[in-house]
């Protein structure tokens, strides 16, 4: 049986040319070369990128998931890729055997849908929020999970053809949860593999001006789209309490409340709630879809 073919999607806004060069160089050093590399420029022409990659410059910025969809569409249309690897443009692959390891993982388990990398900063440390499980004390603990990290991951192309790609309307935040919940509801597995490392600068999601607004709006949209009706108020109630306990900025709280109201009153896309069997499966994996 042939090993799965790897394709790579990178999205850039053109504002980190040095980091992008380093990332593409780390992709080029892999001992298993990818079939193709697609670079999507969000509102940037990519004229300064000298690397031999497929370039897709966009006139506007459709948000991260929307731009990733453009890259994934290019891979799916080409038809010569079995696994899509998506990487943040300010990340870097530390080892040169990442794609070989990914090939082996997918070759050994046809039910594997998503593989989540470990994100580590320049000192090799992994932030708690970058461990896709509730018990995040040990970032080296491997296993099946219910979510994954947007900065570095691999997606099964057969899975994408079945469940669809990113929720582009989310633009920023919770698009990973939406995709993960769809994958689980179609019986695909999500694996956190800490030996696959993407080096990434230490950051806070609040660095984005729209963080609080989009976090609140998209969380409401996620619940409306994917949860069984009885769980919607439970999920949102839990997050209201957690937000009130965590936010220290009045400006941030106002933005969050505005985003929550926007999520309630605006269209969120088609509603396709997960099965109760999926709720139970997520609970057994350690993270019921209300936390």
Secondary structure as GFF3:
##gff-version 3
##sequence-region A 1 291
A	DSSP	beta_strand	6	12	.	.	.	ID=ss1
A	DSSP	alpha_helix	17	28	.	.	.	ID=ss2
A	DSSP	beta_strand	36	41	.	.	.	ID=ss3
A	DSSP	beta_strand	54	57	.	.	.	ID=ss4
A	DSSP	alpha_helix	64	78	.	.	.	ID=ss5
A	DSSP	beta_strand	83	88	.	.	.	ID=ss6
A	DSSP	beta_strand	91	93	.	.	.	ID=ss7
A	DSSP	alpha_helix	98	108	.	.	.	ID=ss8
A	DSSP	beta_strand	112	120	.	.	.	ID=ss9
A	DSSP	three_ten_helix	128	130	.	.	.	ID=ss10
A	DSSP	beta_strand	143	144	.	.	.	ID=ss11
A	DSSP	beta_strand	152	156	.	.	.	ID=ss12
A	DSSP	alpha_helix	157	163	.	.	.	ID=ss13
A	DSSP	three_ten_helix	168	170	.	.	.	ID=ss14
A	DSSP	alpha_helix	175	185	.	.	.	ID=ss15
A	DSSP	beta_strand	189	200	.	.	.	ID=ss16
A	DSSP	three_ten_helix	205	207	.	.	.	ID=ss17
A	DSSP	alpha_helix	211	226	.	.	.	ID=ss18
A	DSSP	alpha_helix	229	246	.	.	.	ID=ss19
A	DSSP	alpha_helix	250	265	.	.	.	ID=ss20
A	DSSP	alpha_helix	276	284	.	.	.	ID=ss21
###
